[in-house]
Amino acid sequence: MRKNILYVTLLAPSFLFLPACGVDKVTNGAMAEAAAVSDEDHDGHDEENSDGSHEEANADEHVELSAEEAAASGIVIAQAERGDVSVPLDLPAEIRFDADRVARVSSKVEGIVSRMYVGEGDSVKAGSALALLTSRELSGLKADYLSALSAERLSKADLDREEKLWEQKITSDADVQSARAEYAAAKATRQATENRLHAVGVSDRLLSALGETEDGAFGEAIVTTPISGRVIQRNISLGETVSTDADPLFVVVDDSVVWADIAVYKEDLSKVDSGMKVDLLRDGGGVLASGTVWTVLPVINETSRTATARVIVENSQHQMKPGQFVTARLSTDATRSVVRVTSDAIVLVEDYPSIFVPTDDGFEPRRVEVGASALGFTEIRSGLLEGERFVSKGAFTLKAQLEKDAFGDGHAH
C-alpha cells in the first residue's frame, strides 16, 4: 500500500543541494532538470544490487512535503562524494581473566568441612577465611611438633648440665659428646616437624601459641584466600571430606583488570604490533573499553591458525565478563578512497541503516551498507553511488514524518 504523506518538491527556490564540496540552490529554472535527474537516479537505483546496489527500505513508502514545508524543515540535499577514510582493523576478541588475578584455593591437609564462611558470588579480602576444616592429619602434625619441641628442650638441658660437669672434671668427655649428639638430633626432629606445619600453612605466630591451644581447636585448619576478589566457584559442602589432591575448594578472581585476547589472522599479523590503540566494541557497536596492545604472542594456534594479541583492560565497573566475545577495532595508518556521506544522513528505518533520496514525487528511504566512520563522515559500501543525491540534513525529520504516517497520523492523499 502506498502511503502518501506530504509532497516534497525539490524545485523550490529555497531548496538546497550539496555537491561534493558545497551546496547548490535549486532555482525555478532548475526544476525540470532536478526532476529529470531524480527520475534517472530512481530508475537506475531500482535495478542495481549489492555491487553498488540500491534496495529501498520500503518501496511503498515515501514522504511528500510542500516547498514551504521543506524549506522550513531545513532539508538539504547533497551529492555523494569520494573521500579518504582511515581503515581500522576489526578482529574478534574474547574477554578473559588475568591469570595473575585468579586464585585456585585448595586444602593443604586432609580433613572434613566443618564450617563454611562464603558462597559463590561473595566478595572477599586477601587473607580472609573461606572455610574451616577438622583435620586429624593437622592434629597429628601439631602433636608431633610439640613432642619434638619438648624433646629438644630436655636434650638441651641435659647438654647444659653435662657441659657444667665436664668443666668441673666430674663427667667424661664421652658423656658430653653423647649429650651434644642427642641435642642435635632432637633439634633436627623439631625443625622437621616445624617445616611440615609451615608447609600446610601454619605460621610462626600460630606455632608459638600451640602450647596454649585448646584441645578442641588442635585439629582446626582454616582455608584462606591469598587475593581479594569474588568467589566464582565453591566445590565443597558441609561434612564433605577433602584431600590435598582434590579439585580446588574455591576459585577466587579479581576481575578489576581483565585480558582481551584478540585472534589475529596470519595475513593481518604484519599490521598488529605492541602499543597499537584498540577499542573494544559491544554487539551494537558501542565502545566498551579502550586500551593498547600489550603483546603479540609468538605462537600460531594450530586449530584456528591465528595468533593472539593481548590487551590488558581496566574493568573496575565490571562491564566486561570473562568469556564474553567482542570486536577489537585496531587503529591503523592505512587509508582508502570510498564513497561517503555525512554521518547525520544515516538513520535506522525498520532497523536497517538507511538514507533518504529524492524521487520524482518526494523522498523515499533506501537501505545502505555502512563502513567506517570518522570526522563526521561515514563510508557507504553499497546502496549509493558517487554523485547520487541524498538528504544530508533533515533525515531525522523525514523519518519522523514517515513513522507518523505509518500510524495514520500523517496527511492523507
C-alpha positions as CSV (number, residue, x, y, z in Angstrom):
1,M,0.0,0.0,0.0
2,R,1.4,3.4,-1.0
3,K,1.5,5.7,1.9
4,N,1.3,9.4,0.9
5,I,2.2,11.9,3.4
6,L,3.3,15.4,2.3
7,Y,4.7,16.2,-1.1
8,V,8.3,17.4,-1.1
9,T,9.1,19.4,-4.1
10,L,12.8,19.5,-4.9
11,L,12.2,22.6,-7.0
12,A,11.6,25.4,-4.6
13,P,14.0,28.4,-4.9
14,S,14.9,28.0,-1.3
15,F,15.8,24.3,-1.6
16,L,19.5,23.4,-1.3
17,F,21.7,20.8,-3.0
18,L,25.1,19.8,-1.6
19,P,27.6,18.8,-4.2
20,A,30.9,17.2,-3.3
21,C,32.2,20.3,-1.5
22,G,29.2,22.7,-1.3
23,V,25.5,23.4,-1.5
24,D,23.5,24.3,-4.7
25,K,20.3,26.3,-4.6
26,V,17.7,24.8,-6.8
27,T,16.0,27.6,-8.7
28,N,12.7,27.6,-10.5
29,G,14.6,27.2,-13.7
30,A,16.3,24.1,-12.4
31,M,13.0,22.4,-11.5
32,A,12.7,20.3,-14.6
33,E,16.4,19.3,-14.5
34,A,16.1,18.3,-10.9
35,A,13.0,16.2,-11.6
36,A,14.7,14.6,-14.6
37,V,17.8,13.8,-12.6
38,S,15.7,12.4,-9.9
39,D,13.9,10.2,-12.4
40,E,17.1,9.0,-13.9
41,D,18.6,8.2,-10.4
42,H,15.4,6.5,-9.3
43,D,15.3,4.3,-12.4
44,G,18.9,3.3,-12.1
45,H,18.6,2.6,-8.4
46,D,15.9,0.1,-8.6
47,E,17.9,-2.1,-11.0
48,E,21.1,-2.3,-9.1
49,N,22.1,-4.6,-6.2
50,S,24.9,-5.3,-3.8
51,D,27.8,-4.2,-6.0
52,G,26.7,-0.5,-5.8
53,S,23.2,-1.8,-5.5
54,H,20.1,0.0,-4.2
55,E,17.5,-1.5,-2.1
56,E,14.6,0.6,-0.9
57,A,13.8,0.2,2.7
58,N,10.2,0.1,1.7
59,A,9.3,0.9,-1.8
60,D,5.7,1.6,-0.9
61,E,6.6,4.4,1.5
62,H,7.6,7.9,0.7
63,V,7.4,11.4,2.2
64,E,5.8,14.3,0.4
65,L,6.2,17.9,1.6
66,S,5.3,21.3,0.1
67,A,8.2,23.6,-0.9
68,E,7.4,25.8,2.0
69,E,7.5,22.9,4.5
70,A,10.7,21.6,3.0
71,A,12.4,24.9,3.4
72,A,11.0,25.4,6.9
73,S,12.3,21.9,7.9
74,G,15.8,22.8,6.8
75,I,16.0,19.8,4.4
76,V,19.2,19.8,2.4
77,I,20.3,17.6,-0.5
78,A,23.9,16.8,-1.2
79,Q,25.8,14.6,-3.7
80,A,27.6,11.5,-2.5
81,E,31.4,12.1,-2.9
82,R,34.5,10.2,-2.5
83,G,37.0,10.8,0.3
84,D,39.7,9.2,2.3
85,V,38.8,7.3,5.4
86,S,41.1,5.5,7.9
87,V,40.9,1.8,7.6
88,P,40.6,0.2,11.1
89,L,41.3,-3.5,11.5
90,D,38.3,-5.3,13.1
91,L,39.1,-8.6,14.7
92,P,37.3,-11.0,17.1
93,A,38.4,-11.0,20.7
94,E,37.5,-12.8,23.9
95,I,37.5,-11.3,27.4
96,R,39.5,-13.5,29.8
97,F,40.5,-13.4,33.5
98,D,44.0,-12.0,34.1
99,A,45.9,-15.2,35.1
100,D,47.8,-13.3,37.8
101,R,44.5,-12.4,39.4
102,V,43.0,-15.9,39.8
103,A,43.4,-18.0,42.9
104,R,42.5,-21.7,43.0
105,V,42.3,-22.4,46.7
106,S,43.0,-26.0,47.8
107,S,43.4,-27.7,51.1
108,K,46.9,-28.4,52.3
109,V,45.7,-31.2,54.7
110,E,43.1,-33.8,54.6
111,G,40.0,-33.1,56.7
112,I,36.2,-32.7,57.0
113,V,34.5,-29.4,56.2
114,S,33.0,-28.3,59.5
115,R,32.1,-24.7,58.6
116,M,31.5,-22.5,55.5
117,Y,32.1,-18.8,55.6
118,V,31.4,-17.8,52.0
119,G,29.4,-18.7,49.0
120,E,29.6,-18.2,45.2
121,G,29.4,-14.5,44.3
122,D,30.7,-13.2,47.7
123,S,33.4,-10.6,47.8
124,V,36.4,-11.4,49.9
125,K,39.6,-9.7,51.1
126,A,43.1,-11.2,50.9
127,G,43.7,-13.4,54.0
128,S,40.0,-13.8,54.9
129,A,38.6,-17.2,55.9
130,L,36.7,-19.2,53.4
131,A,36.1,-22.5,55.3
132,L,37.0,-24.4,58.4
133,L,38.2,-28.0,58.3
134,T,38.6,-30.5,61.1
135,S,41.8,-32.4,60.3
136,R,43.2,-35.4,62.1
137,E,46.3,-35.0,60.0
138,L,46.9,-31.5,61.2
139,S,46.2,-32.5,64.7
140,G,48.8,-35.2,64.4
141,L,51.4,-32.8,62.9
142,K,50.9,-30.4,65.8
143,A,51.2,-33.1,68.3
144,D,54.4,-34.3,66.7
145,Y,55.8,-30.8,66.8
146,L,55.0,-30.3,70.4
147,S,56.6,-33.6,71.3
148,A,59.7,-32.8,69.3
149,L,59.9,-29.3,70.9
150,S,59.7,-30.9,74.3
151,A,62.4,-33.4,73.5
152,E,64.6,-30.7,72.2
153,R,64.3,-28.6,75.3
154,L,65.1,-31.7,77.5
155,S,68.1,-32.6,75.5
156,K,69.3,-29.0,75.6
157,A,69.0,-29.1,79.4
158,D,70.9,-32.4,79.6
159,L,73.7,-30.9,77.4
160,D,74.0,-27.8,79.6
161,R,74.3,-30.0,82.7
162,E,76.9,-32.3,81.1
163,E,79.0,-29.3,80.0
164,K,79.0,-27.8,83.5
165,L,80.0,-31.2,85.0
166,W,82.7,-31.5,82.4
167,E,84.1,-28.1,83.4
168,Q,84.2,-29.3,87.0
169,K,86.0,-32.5,85.9
170,I,83.1,-34.6,87.2
171,T,82.0,-36.1,83.9
172,S,83.8,-37.6,81.0
173,D,84.3,-36.1,77.5
174,A,82.4,-39.0,76.0
175,D,79.3,-38.1,78.1
176,V,79.5,-34.5,76.8
177,Q,79.7,-35.6,73.2
178,S,76.8,-38.0,73.6
179,A,74.7,-35.2,75.1
180,R,75.6,-33.0,72.2
181,A,74.6,-35.6,69.7
182,E,71.2,-36.2,71.4
183,Y,70.5,-32.4,71.4
184,A,71.4,-32.1,67.7
185,A,69.1,-35.0,66.8
186,A,66.2,-33.6,68.9
187,K,66.7,-30.1,67.3
188,A,66.6,-31.6,63.8
189,T,63.4,-33.5,64.6
190,R,61.8,-30.3,65.9
191,Q,62.8,-28.4,62.8
192,A,61.4,-31.2,60.5
193,T,58.0,-31.2,62.3
194,E,58.0,-27.4,62.2
195,N,58.7,-27.4,58.4
196,R,55.8,-29.8,57.9
197,L,53.5,-27.4,59.7
198,H,54.7,-24.5,57.7
199,A,54.0,-26.5,54.5
200,V,50.3,-26.8,55.5
201,G,50.0,-23.1,56.2
202,V,50.7,-22.9,59.9
203,S,52.5,-19.6,60.6
204,D,55.3,-19.0,63.2
205,R,52.7,-17.0,65.2
206,L,50.4,-20.0,65.4
207,L,53.3,-22.2,66.3
208,S,54.3,-20.1,69.2
209,A,50.7,-20.3,70.5
210,L,50.4,-24.1,70.1
211,G,51.1,-24.8,73.7
212,E,48.1,-22.7,74.7
213,T,45.7,-24.1,72.1
214,E,42.6,-25.8,73.4
215,D,42.3,-29.5,72.6
216,G,39.1,-28.9,70.5
217,A,40.9,-26.5,68.2
218,F,44.0,-28.5,67.8
219,G,42.9,-30.1,64.6
220,E,41.2,-27.0,63.1
221,A,42.5,-25.8,59.7
222,I,41.3,-22.5,58.3
223,V,41.2,-22.2,54.5
224,T,42.0,-18.6,53.4
225,T,42.2,-16.7,50.2
226,P,45.5,-15.2,49.0
227,I,43.9,-12.4,47.0
228,S,41.0,-10.0,47.2
229,G,38.1,-10.6,44.7
230,R,35.0,-12.6,44.3
231,V,34.3,-16.3,44.8
232,I,33.2,-17.7,41.4
233,Q,33.3,-21.4,42.4
234,R,32.7,-23.3,45.6
235,N,33.3,-27.0,45.2
236,I,32.7,-28.3,48.7
237,S,29.8,-28.8,51.2
238,L,29.5,-29.1,54.9
239,G,30.6,-32.5,56.2
240,E,32.5,-33.3,53.0
241,T,35.9,-35.0,53.3
242,V,38.6,-33.2,51.3
243,S,42.1,-34.2,50.3
244,T,45.1,-32.4,49.1
245,D,45.0,-33.8,45.6
246,A,41.3,-32.9,45.0
247,D,40.0,-30.1,42.8
248,P,40.3,-26.6,44.2
249,L,37.8,-26.0,47.1
250,F,37.3,-22.4,45.9
251,V,38.2,-20.2,42.9
252,V,38.6,-16.5,43.7
253,V,39.1,-14.0,40.9
254,D,39.9,-10.3,40.8
255,D,38.2,-9.0,37.6
256,S,39.0,-5.3,38.1
257,V,41.6,-5.9,35.3
258,V,40.9,-8.4,32.5
259,W,42.6,-9.6,29.3
260,A,41.1,-9.1,25.9
261,D,42.7,-11.8,23.7
262,I,42.5,-10.8,20.0
263,A,42.6,-13.5,17.3
264,V,44.9,-12.2,14.6
265,Y,44.8,-14.0,11.3
266,K,48.0,-14.8,9.6
267,E,47.5,-12.2,6.8
268,D,47.0,-9.5,9.4
269,L,50.0,-10.3,11.6
270,S,52.2,-7.6,9.9
271,K,49.6,-5.0,10.8
272,V,49.5,-5.6,14.5
273,D,52.1,-4.6,17.0
274,S,52.6,-3.7,20.6
275,G,51.4,-0.3,21.6
276,M,48.6,0.0,19.0
277,K,45.4,1.7,20.2
278,V,42.4,-0.7,20.5
279,D,38.7,-0.1,21.0
280,L,36.6,-3.0,22.3
281,L,33.1,-2.9,20.8
282,R,29.9,-4.5,22.0
283,D,27.5,-6.1,19.6
284,G,25.7,-2.8,18.9
285,G,28.9,-1.1,18.0
286,G,29.3,1.0,21.2
287,V,32.7,1.2,22.8
288,L,33.0,-1.0,26.0
289,A,36.6,0.0,26.7
290,S,39.8,1.2,25.1
291,G,43.4,0.2,25.6
292,T,46.6,-0.7,23.8
293,V,48.1,-4.0,22.6
294,W,50.4,-5.2,25.4
295,T,52.0,-8.1,23.5
296,V,51.6,-10.3,20.5
297,L,52.2,-13.9,21.5
298,P,54.7,-15.5,19.1
299,V,52.7,-18.7,18.6
300,I,50.1,-19.7,15.9
301,N,47.2,-21.8,17.2
302,E,47.2,-25.0,15.2
303,T,43.4,-25.2,15.1
304,S,42.4,-21.7,14.4
305,R,45.5,-20.7,12.6
306,T,45.6,-17.4,14.4
307,A,48.0,-15.6,16.8
308,T,46.9,-13.8,20.0
309,A,47.3,-10.1,20.6
310,R,46.7,-9.3,24.3
311,V,45.2,-6.1,25.6
312,I,45.2,-5.5,29.4
313,V,42.0,-3.7,30.2
314,E,40.8,-1.8,33.3
315,N,37.4,-3.2,34.3
316,S,36.7,-1.6,37.7
317,Q,33.0,-1.2,36.8
318,H,32.8,-4.9,35.8
319,Q,31.2,-4.2,32.5
320,M,33.2,-6.9,30.7
321,K,32.6,-10.5,31.6
322,P,35.3,-13.2,31.1
323,G,34.0,-15.5,28.3
324,Q,32.3,-12.5,26.5
325,F,33.1,-12.1,22.8
326,V,33.7,-8.6,21.5
327,T,35.1,-6.9,18.4
328,A,38.5,-5.4,18.7
329,R,39.0,-2.3,16.5
330,L,42.6,-1.6,16.0
331,S,43.7,1.9,14.7
332,T,46.0,1.6,11.7
333,D,47.7,4.2,9.4
334,A,46.0,2.8,6.3
335,T,43.5,4.9,4.4
336,R,41.4,4.3,1.3
337,S,39.2,6.3,-1.0
338,V,35.5,5.5,-0.5
339,V,32.0,6.9,-1.3
340,R,31.0,8.7,1.9
341,V,28.1,10.7,3.2
342,T,27.7,12.9,6.3
343,S,27.0,10.6,9.2
344,D,23.8,12.5,10.2
345,A,22.3,11.5,6.9
346,I,22.1,7.8,8.1
347,V,19.0,6.8,10.1
348,L,17.5,3.5,11.0
349,V,14.4,2.6,9.1
350,E,12.8,-0.7,10.1
351,D,16.1,-1.5,11.9
352,Y,18.2,-1.1,8.7
353,P,20.7,1.8,8.1
354,S,19.1,3.9,5.5
355,I,19.4,7.3,3.8
356,F,16.6,9.4,2.2
357,V,16.9,10.0,-1.6
358,P,14.8,12.3,-3.8
359,T,12.3,10.8,-6.2
360,D,10.0,12.3,-8.8
361,D,7.3,12.9,-6.2
362,G,9.1,13.3,-2.9
363,F,11.6,11.3,-0.8
364,E,12.0,7.7,0.0
365,P,14.3,5.7,2.3
366,R,16.9,3.5,0.8
367,R,18.9,0.8,2.7
368,V,22.7,1.1,2.6
369,E,25.6,-0.8,3.9
370,V,27.8,1.3,6.0
371,G,31.5,1.1,6.8
372,A,34.0,3.1,8.8
373,S,33.1,6.5,10.3
374,A,35.4,9.4,11.1
375,L,35.3,13.2,11.3
376,G,31.6,13.4,10.7
377,F,31.6,11.1,7.6
378,T,30.5,7.5,7.1
379,E,31.6,5.1,4.4
380,I,28.8,3.7,2.1
381,R,29.8,0.3,0.9
382,S,26.7,-0.3,-1.1
383,G,23.3,1.4,-1.8
384,L,24.5,4.7,-3.0
385,L,26.9,5.6,-5.9
386,E,29.3,8.5,-6.2
387,G,27.5,11.6,-7.4
388,E,24.0,10.5,-6.4
389,R,21.8,12.9,-4.4
390,F,20.7,12.2,-0.9
391,V,19.3,14.1,2.1
392,S,22.3,15.3,4.0
393,K,20.3,17.4,6.5
394,G,16.8,16.7,7.7
395,A,16.9,12.9,7.5
396,F,15.5,12.6,11.1
397,T,12.7,14.9,10.2
398,L,11.7,12.7,7.2
399,K,12.0,9.6,9.3
400,A,9.7,11.1,11.9
401,Q,7.1,12.0,9.3
402,L,7.4,8.6,7.8
403,E,6.7,6.9,11.1
404,K,3.9,9.4,11.9
405,D,2.2,8.4,8.6
406,A,2.7,4.7,9.3
407,F,0.5,5.1,12.4
408,G,-2.2,7.0,10.4
409,D,-1.3,10.4,11.8
410,G,0.1,11.9,8.6
411,H,-1.6,13.7,5.8
412,A,-3.9,11.6,3.6
413,H,-3.9,12.0,-0.1
